[in-house]
Each structure stands twice: as C-alpha cells, then as structure tokens.
C-alpha cells in the first residue's frame, strides 16, 4: 500500500446497537478528498466506498464490521490488499471507540496514513466541534494524545 491517505467519515445514518444495547458507530471509508466532499449521508455513493460499523461492547472489547461496498467493480478495489483493509478496519475501530471513550463524542473523521517503514497506520482524529465538559479536559486530552499511541488496545 502506498502513502495514500484514506478517509473514514462518521455517518450517523449507519449507527446501531448490539444485542446488549451497546453503541455502534457507522463510518464510511473513502479513498480521496473529493469523495469526502461529495459524500451524502446514508446514500449509496457513485464512487468507491466501504461502510463499516465500530461497536463498543459491554465487556470492553471493540469490533469492526463490514456493512457493504459501493462501486465494487472500481479499480481501487482491485489494487487494495484485503489484508491491509482488515488491518485498517481493526485499527480504525480501536481509534474511533477509544477516542469516543475519552471524550464522550464520536470523531467526525479519521484520516489514515500508511507508514510503510514501520508497517503501521497513523490516524489523524478529527472532531467537527469538540465540546469538553471542563476547561482542564482539553489540556488532559492533548497530553494523553502526545504520550504515544493512547488508542490502541493491542
């Protein structure tokens, strides 16, 4: 996989709950910035996309599930390694749910960048309007994020 950025956009139209009533958040994986700008919530786009569901289970585990594909015959799906996709989905679920646990708000967008020398994926976690309950919470969140990799459980 190249150094290409990938975009995971939060879409509340896909939100759900598991059998125990735990929250699950819908995300759509998009392959370029233009598609992010053109994406319409809850609709099947005319460009390649993958809908995902990230669940925060009662026992503390986190899961990522594939909901569906749009434009499956597009060439991006022919060149996108399946193993990389599953690694991306697993790590993105960890990042999104742990960010939600830390601030009580679902990130609006995750921007993923593959780091080929380290075989890692770096995520830029973006909130449209982050509303923290007290003035010290923003400083604490920034400090936690600078410590290293605060979102990965494994």
Secondary structure as UniProt FT lines:
FT   STRAND          5..10
FT   HELIX           12..14
FT   STRAND          16..17
FT   TURN            19..20
FT   STRAND          23..30
FT   HELIX           33..38
FT   TURN            41..42
FT   STRAND          49..56
FT   TURN            58..59
FT   STRAND          62..70
FT   TURN            72..73
FT   HELIX           75..79
FT   HELIX           82..103
FT   STRAND          109..115
FT   TURN            116..119
FT   STRAND          120..126
FT   HELIX           135..146
FT   TURN            150..151
//
